[in-house]
Amino acid sequence: MTCQLFALCFDASRPLPLARFWSGLLGWETTEDPRDGITLLPGDDTGFRMRFLPSQERKVGQNRMHFDLTSTSVEDQQRTVARALALGARHIDVGQRPEEGHVVLADPEGNEFCVIEPGNGFLADCGFIGALACDGSQEVGYFWSAALGWPLVWDQNEETAIRSPHGGPKVTWGGPPLMPRTGKERLHFDLAPPVDGDLRAEVDRLLSLGATRLDTGRDEAGRVPMADPDGNEFCVLTPR
């Protein structure tokens, strides 16, 4: 069996306050686990957790992935924006045009996210988290489709998207040109084989699909750092 997308991880200078921000915005429960640290458990069909990991590295440049949050009406969009601002978000400019209907915000540590206007057909049945929108190549979309066993739901003009067969958000890649790298990514995926799976076999399978293994110079007990074909870091955890 293939790995599951176990968690989306945020590097954070203050993990607990950042977790509380996203808990308040998404309505997810916060837990603290000895193995996984500060974690949010999804309260909907999103399917993956959010983990918040301590980091001393500053955020430099724009993240290569961000959430697109959906709205059912203009009033609903305004309520989400107001709630985010009250929790500590701020408006930011990433080059969006005035005529575009989405609102671009940053969380308290500067991680970008968008509140999408109502009527977006592409995200129509995806829930509040409509998409995890990523900067990436067509090749990396194909890689993640095979890595997770999620079908392609979009593949046009070098833009790709995948979605779990069980529903939840889409994961999208915008195709070239790719943004320049400006430092270590603040967000990354944690994958995990199922309880009866094998970590080494799963690492070998991901290598055969085009991933590379990373040498971080640190003891990484219980997790194997890797990178996808675009060089984005992810980790494979012990079975769970």
C-alpha positions as MATLAB code, in Angstrom:
seq = 'MTCQLFALCFDASRPLPLARFWSGLLGWETTEDPRDGITLLPGDDTGFRMRFLPSQERKVGQNRMHFDLTSTSVEDQQRTVARALALGARHIDVGQRPEEGHVVLADPEGNEFCVIEPGNGFLADCGFIGALACDGSQEVGYFWSAALGWPLVWDQNEETAIRSPHGGPKVTWGGPPLMPRTGKERLHFDLAPPVDGDLRAEVDRLLSLGATRLDTGRDEAGRVPMADPDGNEFCVLTPR';
ca = [
       0.000    0.000    0.000;
       1.124    3.572   -0.669;
       1.905    6.153    1.992;
      -0.787    8.391    3.373;
      -0.426   12.160    3.593;
      -0.163   12.186    7.372;
       0.384   15.899    8.011;
       1.215   19.302    6.591;
       4.010   20.703    8.757;
       4.702   24.365    9.503;
       8.091   25.558   10.730;
       7.336   28.196   13.357;
       9.258   30.443   15.707;
       6.297   30.143   18.116;
       4.504   26.875   17.318;
       1.744   27.049   19.940;
       0.428   30.534   19.056;
       0.509   29.642   15.354;
      -1.381   26.419   16.048;
      -3.967   28.404   18.003;
      -4.414   30.787   15.066;
      -5.129   27.963   12.618;
      -7.277   26.129   15.167;
      -9.417   29.228   15.565;
      -9.673   29.824   11.826;
     -10.393   26.222   10.801;
     -12.262   25.070   13.895;
      -9.893   22.120   14.381;
      -8.906   20.632   17.735;
      -5.387   21.246   19.075;
      -3.509   18.320   20.646;
       0.029   17.841   21.905;
       1.495   14.424   21.248;
       4.887   13.233   22.599;
       5.784   11.857   19.163;
       4.180   14.393   16.811;
       4.313   17.614   18.866;
       1.661   20.332   18.570;
      -0.910   19.045   16.106;
      -4.317   20.045   14.772;
      -6.750   17.230   14.016;
      -9.104   17.859   11.095;
     -12.713   18.497   11.999;
     -13.894   17.775    8.438;
     -12.930   15.522    5.516;
      -9.557   17.212    4.943;
      -7.863   13.938    5.813;
      -4.471   15.189    7.030;
      -3.266   16.807   10.226;
      -1.367   20.058   10.640;
       1.829   19.948   12.706;
       3.758   22.933   14.070;
       7.490   22.449   14.513;
       9.908   24.804   16.315;
      12.409   26.528   14.048;
      15.002   29.265   14.534;
      15.177   30.040   10.807;
      13.473   33.206    9.615;
      10.911   33.146    6.830;
      12.536   34.507    3.664;
      10.437   35.162    0.577;
       7.080   33.753   -0.412;
       6.108   30.192    0.516;
       5.807   27.716   -2.350;
       2.500   26.376   -1.002;
      -0.515   28.019    0.595;
      -4.124   27.305    1.500;
      -7.056   28.457   -0.630;
     -10.073   28.768    1.675;
     -13.515   28.720    0.073;
     -16.610   30.885    0.568;
     -20.308   30.213    0.047;
     -21.231   33.905   -0.383;
     -19.669   37.366   -0.312;
     -20.833   37.697    3.283;
     -19.251   34.349    4.157;
     -15.961   35.471    2.584;
     -16.081   38.697    4.594;
     -16.739   36.762    7.805;
     -13.741   34.485    7.179;
     -11.493   37.472    6.487;
     -12.745   39.273    9.601;
     -12.217   36.164   11.757;
      -8.687   35.706   10.403;
      -7.803   39.355   11.073;
      -9.199   39.135   14.612;
      -7.029   36.060   15.246;
      -3.870   37.871   14.110;
      -3.732   37.675   10.299;
      -2.948   40.687    8.085;
      -3.576   41.741    4.501;
      -0.607   41.345    2.142;
       0.196   42.132   -1.485;
       1.675   39.303   -3.572;
       0.889   40.956   -6.893;
      -2.847   40.245   -7.003;
      -4.859   42.547   -9.271;
      -7.640   44.807   -7.919;
     -10.266   43.087  -10.067;
      -9.490   39.646   -8.622;
     -12.075   38.500   -6.108;
      -9.887   36.589   -3.664;
      -8.396   38.135   -0.525;
      -4.714   37.468    0.232;
      -3.728   37.289    3.889;
      -0.782   36.126    5.988;
      -0.967   34.296    9.304;
       0.906   35.642   12.376;
       4.218   34.192   11.111;
       3.791   35.503    7.562;
       2.554   32.326    5.862;
       0.361   33.333    2.943;
      -3.190   32.073    2.383;
      -6.153   33.128    0.244;
      -9.854   33.446    0.955;
     -11.478   32.641   -2.386;
     -14.579   34.424   -3.636;
     -17.863   32.466   -3.941;
     -18.720   30.705   -7.188;
     -15.322   29.084   -7.811;
     -16.304   25.956   -9.762;
     -12.887   24.289   -9.480;
     -13.179   24.157   -5.675;
     -16.955   23.733   -5.545;
     -17.105   20.470   -3.558;
     -13.790   20.616   -1.705;
     -14.846   21.951    1.706;
     -13.547   24.996    3.589;
      -9.940   24.183    2.706;
     -10.495   24.105   -1.022;
      -6.910   23.539   -2.076;
      -3.309   23.462   -1.050;
      -1.956   25.541   -3.935;
       1.698   24.874   -4.759;
       4.308   26.359   -7.035;
       5.597   23.405   -9.022;
       6.152   21.632  -12.298;
       3.949   19.184  -14.162;
       6.480   16.463  -13.317;
       6.047   17.039   -9.586;
       2.270   16.786   -9.940;
       2.723   13.397  -11.591;
       5.146   12.370   -8.842;
       2.739   13.173   -6.030;
      -0.141   11.479   -7.822;
       1.883    8.257   -7.914;
       3.385    8.732   -4.443;
       0.003    9.105   -2.710;
      -2.140    7.070   -5.098;
      -4.343   10.128   -5.691;
      -5.740   10.557   -9.215;
      -5.036   13.574  -11.365;
      -8.122   15.777  -11.487;
      -6.499   18.482  -13.655;
      -3.703   18.281  -16.214;
      -3.670   21.160  -18.696;
      -1.033   23.635  -19.889;
       1.521   22.083  -17.475;
      -0.779   22.826  -14.518;
      -1.779   19.776  -12.473;
      -3.990   18.917   -9.526;
      -4.628   15.772   -7.527;
      -7.255   14.850   -4.949;
      -7.738   11.998   -2.536;
     -10.311    9.434   -3.675;
     -11.970   10.080   -0.301;
     -12.525   13.776   -1.042;
     -11.148   16.798    0.789;
      -8.893   19.526   -0.620;
      -7.156   19.425   -3.969;
      -3.382   19.800   -4.168;
      -2.474   21.934   -7.181;
       0.727   22.897   -9.001;
       0.817   25.990  -11.196;
       3.475   24.941  -13.710;
       6.342   27.087  -15.021;
       7.832   29.560  -14.477;
       8.701   28.464  -10.945;
       9.469   30.916   -8.165;
      13.120   31.241   -7.147;
      14.077   29.517   -3.930;
      14.880   31.928   -1.120;
      15.684   29.583    1.761;
      14.371   26.525    3.568;
      10.682   25.902    2.937;
       8.428   26.694    5.909;
       5.841   24.070    4.934;
       6.401   20.427    4.062;
       4.525   17.137    3.874;
       4.896   14.265    6.330;
       4.039   10.902    4.766;
       3.550    7.669    6.691;
       3.095    4.050    5.607;
       0.024    2.274    7.041;
       0.391    0.440   10.355;
       1.284   -2.803    8.594;
       3.589   -1.059    6.090;
       7.366   -0.969    5.809;
       9.337    2.281    6.038;
      12.339    1.084    4.034;
      10.196   -0.375    1.259;
       8.243    2.874    1.014;
      11.424    4.961    0.818;
      12.678    2.699   -1.986;
       9.365    3.087   -3.841;
       9.531    6.884   -3.602;
      13.129    6.845   -4.842;
      12.006    4.815   -7.850;
       9.370    7.475   -8.600;
      11.961   10.259   -8.713;
      12.453   11.374   -5.115;
      15.893   11.834   -3.580;
      17.085   11.135   -0.052;
      18.439   14.094    1.920;
      21.373   14.090    4.313;
      20.513   16.740    6.904;
      23.511   16.028    9.123;
      21.153   15.399   12.071;
      19.897   12.277   13.779;
      16.482   11.720   12.203;
      15.180    8.804   14.264;
      11.748    7.725   13.078;
      11.734    9.913    9.975;
      13.522    9.894    6.617;
      14.017   13.329    4.990;
      13.522   13.295    1.220;
      12.886   15.705   -1.653;
      10.467   15.489   -4.573;
      11.584   16.057   -8.212;
      11.294   19.850   -7.766;
      13.522   19.728   -4.684;
      10.747   20.268   -2.134;
      11.563   18.612    1.178;
       9.214   16.059    2.721;
       9.594   13.382    5.376;
       8.571    9.747    5.557;
       7.641    8.702    9.080;
       7.473    5.296   10.704;
       4.249    3.340    9.982;
       1.132    4.630   11.738;
];
